[in-house]
Amino acid sequence: MAFERLPKSVLVVGAGISGLLAATVLKEHGVEVTVLDKGRGAGGRMSTRRIDLDNTCAYFDHGAQYFTVSDGDFAKYVERWLALGIIKPLNGKLIRQNGEPDLSSETRYIGATGMNASTKYLADSLRVFFSERVDKLSFEKQWTVETDKGKTFTADALILSPPVPQSLELLKKSNVPLPSDVETELATIDYHPCIATLLLFDSVDPILPASGIWFQGEPIAWASDNLRKGISPLPTLTIHAGPMFSAEHWQTTDSIIVETMCAHLKDWIKAPIKLSQVHRWRYGFAKSVLDKPFVMVDSPAPIVFVGDGFVAPRVEGAAVSGIRAAHALLEHLRA
Ligand SMILES: Cc1cc2nc3c(=O)[nH]c(=O)nc-3n(C[C@H](O)[C@H](O)[C@H](O)COP(=O)(O)OP(=O)(O)OC[C@H]3O[C@@H](n4cnc5c(N)ncnc54)[C@H](O)[C@@H]3O)c2cc1C
């Protein structure tokens, strides 16, 4: 369906799933949208890491591992991605640490080439600037955003999709005040950290007996085999430490983290490790979320907070937050 152009502009901070879906909905309705992300590519916590080797590449889903869908509005996008082959159902079983199979009947989706596939697809149709960290916001007739590269962008409204503590920090350092009740409510959104260990093996076979294994939670919460998932031509493992281990070992050196994770997985890791990396997700999972899809403040001009701090602390929660926020902002801009 073609929509009339709405002569308004919106800046979206963050090219994760919530920011990109919000931007997509706005663009579909004729709004001029610009997305800025500090990262080198789309996805945020749905990123896929690529390591270039001599003749090939190894891939790791190092944040979100799969997503599920129950919301009708999100489902429309998911159906489109499925039809285009951008995502696929997760094939290969998931098991628990004791070997029990996963009996859930819910369909779990993964990106066909890695978890960032759907966000890459969305970003390709939008005006997105990567490697631009938003450092300052100010308002004079319009919002102005300054990035670490010294670029400025202006717009009638802002959508902030980083984890809420980071968005609040940005407002604070920009001296942009929020109504105190809104600030208090947003300040309740807090996150667990997650340390991800990435291992590449010198082997031609998968390492795990399943695509993914749920562990007891501490020190390891999850391990997945990216070769079995079908996103890496080489056997690679993604291991997520539990929130307690991650908080306690935030400053621990990478080599000790790798050693600890491998010691706990010694029953599975038989092949020699060719390469290891550690990624620290400071804002991994929201501990609790607000029971509303977004928060909008409209003075001096709209600022909308979105992401996985609303609805549910996972991909679908963030997606629904972005979609609902964009529709609400459209109504506001049309009024
Ligand atoms: C280890 C791990 C495993 C997970 N596993 C699952 C799973 O299996 N299933 C599931 O459903 N969910 C999972 N999740 C949760 C899921 O990844 C998130 O809920 C979801 O991706 C959040 O999307 P978002 O758009 O809200 O935020 P993000 O993806 O974090 O996007 C925010 C974006 O804002 C950008 N940004 C931040 N500050 C700035 C700034 N100042 N300037 C410019 N850009 C900025 C960031 O670079 C980022 O790209 C997992 C998360 C982690 C960390």
The ligand as an SDF file (V2000), in Angstrom:
LIG
                    3D

 53 58  0  0  0  0  0  0  0  0999 V2000
   24.0050  -13.0640   24.6850 C   0  0  0  0  0  0  0  0  0  0  0  0
   22.5750  -12.7910   24.3190 C   0  0  0  0  0  0  0  0  0  0  0  0
   21.7470  -13.8270   23.9180 C   0  0  0  0  0  0  0  0  0  0  0  0
   20.4130  -13.5730   23.5830 C   0  0  0  0  0  0  0  0  0  0  0  0
   19.6230  -14.5960   23.1380 N   0  0  0  0  0  0  0  0  0  0  0  0
   18.3740  -14.3420   22.7290 C   0  0  0  0  0  0  0  0  0  0  0  0
   17.5980  -15.3530   22.0950 C   0  0  0  0  0  0  0  0  0  0  0  0
   18.0660  -16.4790   21.8820 O   0  0  0  0  0  0  0  0  0  0  0  0
   16.3290  -15.0410   21.7200 N   0  0  0  0  0  0  0  0  0  0  0  0
   15.8030  -13.7870   21.8730 C   0  0  0  0  0  0  0  0  0  0  0  0
   14.6480  -13.5620   21.4700 O   0  0  0  0  0  0  0  0  0  0  0  0
   16.5310  -12.8000   22.4270 N   0  0  0  0  0  0  0  0  0  0  0  0
   17.7920  -13.0380   22.8450 C   0  0  0  0  0  0  0  0  0  0  0  0
   18.5600  -12.0440   23.3780 N   0  0  0  0  0  0  0  0  0  0  0  0
   17.9680  -10.7220   23.5480 C   0  0  0  0  0  0  0  0  0  0  0  0
   17.8630   -9.9690   22.2020 C   0  0  0  0  0  0  0  0  0  0  0  0
   19.0980  -10.0540   21.5300 O   0  0  0  0  0  0  0  0  0  0  0  0
   17.5160   -8.5160   22.4810 C   0  0  0  0  0  0  0  0  0  0  0  0
   16.3680   -8.4590   23.3060 O   0  0  0  0  0  0  0  0  0  0  0  0
   17.2170   -7.7180   21.2080 C   0  0  0  0  0  0  0  0  0  0  0  0
   18.1030   -8.0200   20.1660 O   0  0  0  0  0  0  0  0  0  0  0  0
   17.2610   -6.2380   21.5750 C   0  0  0  0  0  0  0  0  0  0  0  0
   17.0280   -5.4450   20.4460 O   0  0  0  0  0  0  0  0  0  0  0  0
   17.0180   -3.8630   20.6230 P   0  0  0  0  0  0  0  0  0  0  0  0
   16.7350   -3.2750   19.2990 O   0  0  0  0  0  0  0  0  0  0  0  0
   16.1020   -3.5070   21.7530 O   0  0  0  0  0  0  0  0  0  0  0  0
   18.4710   -3.4650   21.1510 O   0  0  0  0  0  0  0  0  0  0  0  0
   19.9220   -3.6470   20.4700 P   0  0  0  0  0  0  0  0  0  0  0  0
   19.9460   -4.8370   19.5960 O   0  0  0  0  0  0  0  0  0  0  0  0
   20.8850   -3.5840   21.6060 O   0  0  0  0  0  0  0  0  0  0  0  0
   20.0690   -2.3550   19.5460 O   0  0  0  0  0  0  0  0  0  0  0  0
   20.4560   -1.1100   20.0640 C   0  0  0  0  0  0  0  0  0  0  0  0
   21.4330   -0.4820   19.0860 C   0  0  0  0  0  0  0  0  0  0  0  0
   21.7560    0.8190   19.5560 O   0  0  0  0  0  0  0  0  0  0  0  0
   23.0980    1.0930   19.2110 C   0  0  0  0  0  0  0  0  0  0  0  0
   23.5670    2.1770   20.0760 N   0  0  0  0  0  0  0  0  0  0  0  0
   23.6620    2.2050   21.4180 C   0  0  0  0  0  0  0  0  0  0  0  0
   24.0820    3.4090   21.8430 N   0  0  0  0  0  0  0  0  0  0  0  0
   24.2760    4.1570   20.7280 C   0  0  0  0  0  0  0  0  0  0  0  0
   24.7010    5.5000   20.5090 C   0  0  0  0  0  0  0  0  0  0  0  0
   25.0250    6.3320   21.5060 N   0  0  0  0  0  0  0  0  0  0  0  0
   24.7940    5.9340   19.2330 N   0  0  0  0  0  0  0  0  0  0  0  0
   24.4660    5.1310   18.1910 C   0  0  0  0  0  0  0  0  0  0  0  0
   24.0420    3.8510   18.3420 N   0  0  0  0  0  0  0  0  0  0  0  0
   23.9370    3.3800   19.6030 C   0  0  0  0  0  0  0  0  0  0  0  0
   23.8130   -0.2330   19.4320 C   0  0  0  0  0  0  0  0  0  0  0  0
   25.0300   -0.2980   18.6880 O   0  0  0  0  0  0  0  0  0  0  0  0
   22.7630   -1.2320   18.9660 C   0  0  0  0  0  0  0  0  0  0  0  0
   22.9650   -1.6010   17.6100 O   0  0  0  0  0  0  0  0  0  0  0  0
   19.8960  -12.2600   23.6930 C   0  0  0  0  0  0  0  0  0  0  0  0
   20.7350  -11.2090   24.0840 C   0  0  0  0  0  0  0  0  0  0  0  0
   22.0730  -11.4690   24.3950 C   0  0  0  0  0  0  0  0  0  0  0  0
   22.9730  -10.3310   24.7800 C   0  0  0  0  0  0  0  0  0  0  0  0
  1  2  1  0
  2  3  1  0
  2 52  2  0
  3  4  2  0
  4  5  1  0
  4 50  1  0
  5  6  2  0
  6  7  1  0
  6 13  1  0
  7  8  2  0
  7  9  1  0
  9 10  1  0
 10 11  2  0
 10 12  1  0
 12 13  2  0
 13 14  1  0
 14 15  1  0
 14 50  1  0
 15 16  1  0
 16 17  1  0
 16 18  1  0
 18 19  1  0
 18 20  1  0
 20 21  1  0
 20 22  1  0
 22 23  1  0
 23 24  1  0
 24 25  2  0
 24 26  1  0
 24 27  1  0
 27 28  1  0
 28 29  2  0
 28 30  1  0
 28 31  1  0
 31 32  1  0
 32 33  1  0
 33 34  1  0
 33 48  1  0
 34 35  1  0
 35 36  1  0
 35 46  1  0
 36 37  1  0
 36 45  1  0
 37 38  2  0
 38 39  1  0
 39 40  1  0
 39 45  2  0
 40 41  1  0
 40 42  2  0
 42 43  1  0
 43 44  2  0
 44 45  1  0
 46 47  1  0
 46 48  1  0
 48 49  1  0
 50 51  2  0
 51 52  1  0
 52 53  1  0
M  END
$$$$
